[in-house]
């Protein structure tokens, strides 16, 4: 492993979503305003999405063998893409 990969730490987007869910729930319970908790959750979700997009650098999931048909809303995966 290169030294740059060992010293580089990445903040997991899943942790940001989990914190947003917990804090959003706490804000909604504490203030009594559910919409305010939803705003906190949405802000954390958008932050996690931005992290994910930045890490993917424009790559699409079609490289994994999965694709979406215009007639179906569920992705279909070929077994060759799972290798």
C-alpha positions as CSV (number, residue, x, y, z in Angstrom):
1,X,0.0,0.0,0.0
2,X,1.1,3.5,-0.8
3,X,1.7,5.9,2.1
4,X,-0.9,8.3,0.7
5,X,-3.6,5.6,1.0
6,X,-2.7,4.8,4.6
7,X,-2.7,8.4,5.8
8,X,-5.9,9.4,4.0
9,X,-9.0,9.0,6.0
10,X,-12.5,9.0,4.4
11,X,-15.6,10.0,6.3
12,X,-18.3,7.4,5.6
13,X,-21.5,8.8,4.1
14,X,-23.5,6.1,5.9
15,X,-22.3,7.6,9.2
16,X,-23.5,11.0,8.1
17,X,-27.0,9.6,7.3
18,X,-27.1,7.7,10.6
19,X,-26.2,10.9,12.6
20,X,-28.8,12.9,10.5
21,X,-31.5,10.4,11.3
22,X,-30.7,10.4,15.1
23,X,-30.3,14.2,15.3
24,X,-33.3,14.8,13.1
25,X,-35.4,12.6,15.4
26,X,-34.0,14.4,18.5
27,X,-34.8,17.8,17.0
28,X,-38.3,16.8,16.1
29,X,-38.9,15.3,19.6
30,X,-37.3,18.2,21.4
31,X,-39.0,21.0,19.5
32,X,-42.3,19.3,18.7
33,X,-41.9,20.4,15.1
34,X,-41.6,17.4,12.9
35,X,-40.8,19.4,9.8
36,X,-37.7,20.8,11.5
37,X,-36.4,17.3,12.2
38,X,-37.1,16.5,8.5
39,X,-35.0,19.5,7.5
40,X,-32.1,18.2,9.6
41,X,-32.5,14.7,8.1
42,X,-32.7,16.1,4.5
43,X,-29.6,18.3,5.0
44,X,-27.6,15.3,6.2
45,X,-28.9,13.2,3.4
46,X,-27.9,15.8,0.8
47,X,-24.4,16.0,2.4
48,X,-24.0,12.3,2.2
49,X,-25.2,12.3,-1.5
50,X,-22.6,15.0,-2.2
51,X,-19.8,12.9,-0.6
52,X,-21.0,9.9,-2.6
53,X,-21.0,11.8,-5.9
54,X,-17.6,13.3,-5.2
55,X,-16.1,9.9,-4.5
56,X,-17.7,8.3,-7.6
57,X,-16.3,11.1,-9.8
58,X,-19.0,10.8,-12.4
59,X,-18.9,7.0,-12.8
60,X,-22.3,5.3,-13.2
61,X,-23.3,1.9,-11.9
62,X,-23.6,0.6,-15.4
63,X,-20.0,-0.5,-15.1
64,X,-21.0,-3.1,-12.6
65,X,-23.2,-5.0,-15.0
66,X,-26.4,-3.4,-13.9
67,X,-28.7,-1.4,-16.1
68,X,-32.2,0.1,-15.9
69,X,-34.7,-0.5,-18.6
70,X,-37.1,2.4,-19.5
71,X,-40.0,0.0,-19.1
72,X,-38.9,-1.2,-15.7
73,X,-38.1,0.8,-12.6
74,X,-36.0,-2.0,-11.1
75,X,-32.4,-2.5,-12.2
76,X,-31.4,-5.7,-13.9
77,X,-28.0,-7.3,-13.3
78,X,-26.3,-9.8,-15.5
79,X,-24.3,-12.5,-13.7
80,X,-21.2,-11.6,-15.6
81,X,-21.2,-8.2,-14.0
82,X,-21.0,-9.7,-10.5
83,X,-17.7,-11.5,-11.1
